């Protein structure tokens, strides 16, 4: 399947990446001072809270100024908009130039295979393509079992010959 990258969103994705690099790690207040506080962000609610008041010298808190470009919000890093798919019929409604599908986690193996086949036919990118091992036909499996049995018989025959030789040597 050929890779199609939406040209319109490429610049927006680059802008979003630059904005993400400039964004500070938002820390929970006093998390650097006391072990009992995790580093993960919690909204400061106290009356005299310095982070809530945005006092100079204290860590920054999240605000709308850190948002990425509007066109890039909700985009997958590949540049496509994600569409969650639950059945085969909804695959036809997806635009292959701007959208990619993500198969829902509740979809079973059989329906997932049908969705992937339909997506390949319509040249739609699947974001969570399952890694499927190749299934071995039953005839080959049966042949393997027969080969193993033959190999075991040969090994037994060799062992018996060795035992017979050893017993003859002991008698002499």
MARKOLLUM-924909 format. One record per residue (C-alpha): residue number from 1; y, z, x. Coordinates in pm, 1 decimal. Example, Ala and Ser with C-alpha at 12.3 -4.5 7.8 and 13.67 -1.06 7.14 Angstrom:
  num        py        pz        px
    1    -450.0     780.0    1230.0
    2    -106.0     714.0    1367.0
end
This chain:
  num        py        pz        px
    1       0.0       0.0       0.0
    2     336.6     -94.8     143.6
    3     592.6     180.1     194.3
    4     905.8     136.3     -18.1
    5    1199.6     357.2      74.0
    6    1491.3     374.3    -164.8
    7    1797.7     252.5      27.1
    8    2047.3     432.6    -195.1
    9    1916.4     782.2    -124.9
   10    1859.3     748.2     251.5
   11    2220.6     833.6     336.5
   12    2221.5    1123.1      88.5
   13    1904.8    1263.2     250.2
   14    2068.2    1250.0     592.9
   15    2374.4    1430.9     455.8
   16    2147.2    1692.8     297.7
   17    1970.1    1745.6     631.2
   18    2303.1    1795.3     810.7
   19    2415.0    2045.0     545.4
   20    2086.3    2233.1     575.7
   21    2131.2    2264.1     953.0
   22    2476.6    2418.2     907.2
   23    2361.4    2663.2     640.4
   24    2308.5    3017.6     774.0
   25    1995.8    3222.2     712.2
   26    2099.3    3439.6     418.8
   27    1990.3    3795.0     497.8
   28    1957.5    4090.8     266.6
   29    2221.5    4354.5     338.5
   30    2110.5    4622.1     588.0
   31    1780.1    4439.4     650.8
   32    1866.7    4429.3    1021.8
   33    1924.0    4804.8    1023.2
   34    1627.9    4945.2     831.0
   35    1264.4    4830.7     838.0
   36    1202.4    4918.4     471.7
   37    1431.7    4632.1     364.8
   38    1277.8    4286.5     387.5
   39    1481.3    4000.9     532.9
   40    1453.1    3795.6     212.0
   41    1777.8    3753.5      19.7
   42    1866.4    3990.8    -262.5
   43    2191.6    3959.9    -452.2
   44    2433.9    4236.5    -352.3
   45    2546.3    4431.0    -659.9
   46    2723.8    4735.2    -524.1
   47    3089.2    4806.0    -600.2
   48    3190.2    4833.0    -234.4
   49    2933.9    4586.9     -99.5
   50    3086.1    4394.8     190.7
   51    2863.6    4089.3     154.4
   52    2947.6    4061.3    -216.5
   53    3318.3    4090.3    -130.9
   54    3275.2    3825.8     143.2
   55    3437.5    4047.4     406.0
   56    3495.5    3881.1     744.3
   57    3240.1    3987.2    1004.1
   58    2960.3    4040.7     752.5
   59    2680.0    3784.8     693.4
   60    2751.5    3504.6     448.5
   61    2597.9    3497.8     104.1
   62    2483.2    3191.7     -87.2
   63    2756.4    3000.9    -267.0
   64    2812.1    2655.5    -413.5
   65    2977.5    2539.1     -92.9
   66    2636.4    2517.7      73.0
   67    2497.0    2268.8    -180.1
   68    2378.6    1930.7     -60.0
   69    2503.3    1604.2    -210.4
   70    2442.5    1570.8    -583.2
   71    2249.0    1245.7    -543.2
   72    2000.8    1411.5    -303.7
   73    1921.7    1715.0    -518.4
   74    1563.4    1714.0    -640.1
   75    1459.4    1436.3    -403.6
   76    1138.1    1453.6    -204.7
   77    1193.4    1416.4     173.7
   78    1042.3    1067.0     144.0
   79    1343.6     967.0     -69.5
   80    1166.6     942.0    -403.9
   81    1223.5    1146.5    -719.7
   82     913.2    1346.9    -805.9
   83     744.0    1297.4   -1142.3
   84     458.1    1529.8   -1236.7
   85     169.3    1343.1   -1395.8
   86     -94.7    1497.1   -1623.5
   87    -271.3    1183.9   -1754.5
   88    -325.2     814.8   -1683.7
   89     -97.6     688.5   -1963.3
   90     220.4     837.4   -1812.2
   91     166.4     657.3   -1479.6
   92     289.5     333.8   -1639.2
   93     628.0     491.6   -1720.4
   94     708.8     560.0   -1352.7
   95     953.3     333.3   -1166.1
   96     784.6     250.8    -831.1
   97    1115.7     177.3    -655.9
   98    1278.7     518.6    -708.9
   99    1004.2     754.6    -827.5
  100     681.2     889.1    -682.2
  101     413.6    1080.4    -867.5
  102     270.7    1424.8    -802.6
  103     -57.4    1488.5    -981.9
  104     -53.9    1826.1   -1158.9
  105    -278.6    2096.8   -1016.5
  106    -459.2    2145.2   -1348.6
  107    -588.4    1785.5   -1350.5
  108    -960.4    1759.6   -1275.0
  109   -1135.4    1545.9   -1014.2
  110   -1244.0    1266.8   -1250.7
  111    -902.2    1217.0   -1414.0
  112    -731.7    1254.3   -1074.3
  113    -937.2     961.1    -940.9
  114    -834.1     748.7   -1242.2
  115    -466.8     836.1   -1189.7
  116    -485.4     745.8    -818.6
  117    -653.5     412.8    -899.6
  118    -385.3     329.2   -1158.0
  119    -109.3     425.5    -913.5
  120    -254.1     199.6    -643.8
  121    -271.9     -86.9    -893.4
  122      96.0     -39.2    -985.7
  123     194.7      28.2    -618.5
  124     328.2     377.6    -690.6
  125     340.4     639.2    -415.8
  126     125.6     949.4    -476.8
  127     274.8    1255.2    -302.9
  128     -33.1    1477.4    -316.8
  129    -303.0    1220.0    -254.0
  130    -639.0    1398.0    -240.1
  131    -839.3    1373.0      80.2
  132   -1178.1    1259.3     -46.2
  133   -1487.3    1246.0     170.3
  134   -1687.6     927.5     135.9
  135   -1980.2     971.4     -96.4
  136   -2314.9     871.3      51.9
  137   -2536.6     671.7    -185.3
  138   -2860.1     846.9    -289.2
  139   -3080.4     579.2    -128.3
  140   -2936.7     663.0     214.3
  141   -2987.6    1035.0     152.7
  142   -3353.0     974.4      63.2
  143   -3398.6     765.7     379.2
  144   -3253.6    1051.1     585.7
  145   -3500.8    1295.4     432.9
  146   -3792.4    1061.4     507.9
  147   -3672.9    1021.2     868.1
  148   -3651.3    1397.9     911.0
  149   -4007.8    1441.7     783.0
  150   -4136.5    1174.8    1022.7
  151   -3952.2    1337.1    1312.4
  152   -4101.7    1677.4    1226.6
  153   -4452.0    1522.8    1215.4
  154   -4400.6    1367.2    1561.7
  155   -4280.4    1698.3    1703.3
  156   -4583.8    1880.4    1556.9
  157   -4818.8    1618.5    1702.9
  158   -4661.4    1659.6    2051.0
  159   -4692.6    2039.6    2029.8
  160   -5061.5    2010.3    1931.1
  161   -5128.4    1776.9    2225.0
  162   -4963.7    2023.4    2464.2
  163   -5173.5    2309.1    2322.6
  164   -5489.4    2101.0    2359.3
  165   -5404.6    2022.5    2725.8
  166   -5334.0    2389.6    2802.1
  167   -5662.8    2501.3    2642.0
  168   -5857.5    2240.0    2846.3
  169   -5689.2    2357.7    3168.3
  170   -5778.4    2720.2    3092.3
  171   -6146.6    2629.9    3039.3
  172   -6163.3    2460.6    3379.8
end
